[in-house]
Amino acid sequence: MYMFTLHDALHDNIDNASPISTAVLKGVTSSFADLRLPNEGDLSGAAQALVRLQDTYQLDTFDFARGEIPGSSLGRELTAWDCFVLGRECYFLGDFGHARPWLEEAWHRSQREALIAHSPLATTLIGGPPLSPAQPLEYLAFATYRLGDTARALALTRDLLQVDPAHKVARDNVVAFERELQEMKRKADVAKPDLPSMTTDDVDHVSESLANHLETENRLYRALCRGHLPLAPSVLKRLRCYYSHNGVAFLRLRPVPTEDLYLDPHIVLFHDVMHDSEIEAIKNVSAPLLQRATIRNVHTGELETANYRISKSAWLNSRHHNAVTRSVERRVAQLTGLSLNTAEELQVVNYGIGGHYEPHSDYTTNKAIAEQLEDGNRIATFIFYMSDVAAGGATVFTQLGAVVKPRRGSAAFWYNLHADGSGDWRTRHAACPVLVGSKWVANKWFHEHDNEFRRPCRLQPDL
């Protein structure tokens, strides 16, 4: 949330800097040549992240602006300028539905802040010169119009003229809005002929069904992130906690606390399987390598970035291996019983505020691409959780209702494929947006080849 204040302050100060200040700034930037200041892309990304958090966790704009979110307090309120910049970014993105409440909040806050503008405490309380109510009103009126509420847009534009009587665009818009309302009234008075009904032949049932399914899944995803869909008692009563050793001699001496999260498909959570020293060592190795995470295009097989996966990741290959990573990977093999020979490199992922990964399957769903994979499809997933998360950041299974809350040192494991090698749709899962804190995980994906005898294939999907 501080991105907006930082971004505006930096750009305002640079644009209005005196020659002496400019010289100082140049000296600073030359001393920190690798320092990257926030740009417009960062601002847009931060705005989208905050809106994502609002949608997922159903955060009220007023409470959010006051710094109040479930389970935590941000310690400061947003100013009118902060709310305005967020609303304006949503406006520029064409997201008028989210722009309107933030611009309204900016308008109301600008009116309150105007009352203390001449107070000696103004700079302390609002961080600088107050925002003119005319600025959010201008965007708010047109965003409201774009949402189809012409009458309200007209009222807001008249409010804008009260603040700034010389605003030419506002004067023109009043005339245009009044004319449009008169035309709407005239059309409403004219009897409308009955429209022919749409037949079933006019509907693409396959596309509609898929779209409806994905929309339903997204609603489930958000509800699970909010904790609104607990598992049914009939499912919970069959789950248990126990110590497991997987037949490994070392683990017999030190069995691992294990928790069933779901039985079919079997999803387990191992507790205390990564030590603090190992976590810090892996973070230190991966931090300089982190880059924007990518996904594989299901049609082309190419790697690309996507808005439905916002995080940074790094792959630790043999050049980055050390005693710690080898020990961790050996432990994964012992816990799962699967071969490391065809497993992917350890992937370390960091999710910042608003970081998320929408519902997806870990296995390749495109059969043609799957057949080209040298080591076969992803048979199983193992996720280390390397941090606690104050709020948000859970892993949720949208088809099952199972939820894994990040706990430092724990790890989740499940099979992505049925016993016959077909993909198990029920393992679709998502990473909920991080609301407060930072989420670190390490993924290990196992492939089919070299695991033929460790998890034998069957003719039927289920074991």
Buried (B, 14 or more C-beta within 10 A) or exposed (E): BEBBBBBBEBBEEEEEBEEEEEEEBEEEEEEEEEEEEBEEEBBBBBBBBBBBBBEBBEBEBEEBBBBBBBEBEBEEBBBBBBBBBBBBBBBBBEBBEBBBBBBBBBBBBBBEBBEEEEEEEBEEEBBEEBBBBBBBBBBBBBBBBBBEBBEBBBBBBBBBBEBBEEBEEBBEBBEBBEEBBEEEEEEEEEEEEEEEEEEEEEEEEEEEEEEEEEEEBBEBBBBBBBBEBEBEEEBEEEBEEEEBBBEBEEBEEEEBBBBBBBBEBEBBBBEEBBEEEBBEBBBEBBEEBBEEBEBEEEEEBEEEEBEEBBBBBBBBEEEBBEEBBEEBBEBBBBBBEBBBEBBBBBBBBBBBBBBBBBBBBBBBEBEEBBEEBEBBBBBBBBBBBBBBBBBBBBBBBBBBBBBBBBBBBBBBBBBBBBBEBEBBEBBBBBBBBBBBBBBBBBBBBBBBBBBEEEBEEEEEEEE
